[in-house]
Amino acid sequence: MVSLDIVLTKHKPNSTYVELKLKGETKMQNKLDLDEVCNIADKVYWNIIDDLGIESKCVEEDKSTGGTRNTDYGRELYYLIEDSVKDAINYKEEGEEDDDE
């Protein structure tokens, strides 16, 4: 069994440290597909912005669609989380070689 622990530490009013820890298997290359990685990243992203109350800093109204979109800050935060999830599970893009081999 594998679990993913998310540790969120607020260092300063405008600085937060996100740490993802994988427990269980140490070599788990591509047990999740990219859609599953993105779903995890999306859930973590929304939990973080809700918990820290930074939605207005991360999400803005998109008048062209009538919905919302991420701000530059929000996109940066999302991709940081997505990359952290990929690193935690040793995710490799198709054709990308493992550093350990």
Solvent accessible surface area in square Angstrom, and as a share of the most:
residue,aa,sasa,rsa
1,M,215,0.96
2,V,48,0.27
3,S,47,0.30
4,L,48,0.24
5,D,49,0.26
6,I,79,0.40
7,V,58,0.33
8,L,60,0.30
9,T,54,0.31
10,K,110,0.47
11,H,114,0.51
12,K,137,0.58
13,P,114,0.72
14,N,127,0.65
15,S,43,0.28
16,T,49,0.29
17,Y,109,0.41
18,V,25,0.14
19,E,55,0.25
20,L,24,0.12
21,K,90,0.38
22,L,46,0.23
23,K,113,0.48
24,G,52,0.50
25,E,75,0.33
26,T,133,0.77
27,K,103,0.44
28,M,15,0.06
29,Q,67,0.30
30,N,68,0.35
31,K,122,0.52
32,L,42,0.21
33,D,82,0.42
34,L,72,0.36
35,D,103,0.54
36,E,76,0.34
37,V,0,0.00
38,C,40,0.24
39,N,85,0.44
40,I,49,0.25
41,A,0,0.00
42,D,62,0.32
43,K,136,0.58
44,V,6,0.04
45,Y,3,0.01
46,W,90,0.32
47,N,87,0.45
48,I,5,0.03
49,I,0,0.00
50,D,90,0.46
51,D,110,0.57
52,L,38,0.19
53,G,63,0.61
54,I,36,0.18
55,E,81,0.36
56,S,106,0.68
57,K,90,0.38
58,C,0,0.00
59,V,16,0.09
60,E,72,0.32
61,E,113,0.51
62,D,16,0.08
63,K,171,0.72
64,S,103,0.66
65,T,105,0.61
66,G,68,0.66
67,G,32,0.31
68,T,95,0.55
69,R,119,0.43
70,N,42,0.21
71,T,25,0.15
72,D,104,0.54
73,Y,91,0.34
74,G,0,0.00
75,R,98,0.36
76,E,129,0.58
77,L,24,0.12
78,Y,32,0.12
79,Y,118,0.45
80,L,104,0.52
81,I,1,0.00
82,E,15,0.07
83,D,74,0.38
84,S,29,0.19
85,V,0,0.00
86,K,36,0.15
87,D,117,0.61
88,A,22,0.17
89,I,5,0.02
90,N,36,0.18
91,Y,32,0.12
92,K,23,0.10
93,E,78,0.35
94,E,181,0.81
95,G,78,0.75
96,E,90,0.40
97,E,143,0.64
98,D,13,0.07
99,D,130,0.67
100,D,114,0.59
101,E,171,0.77
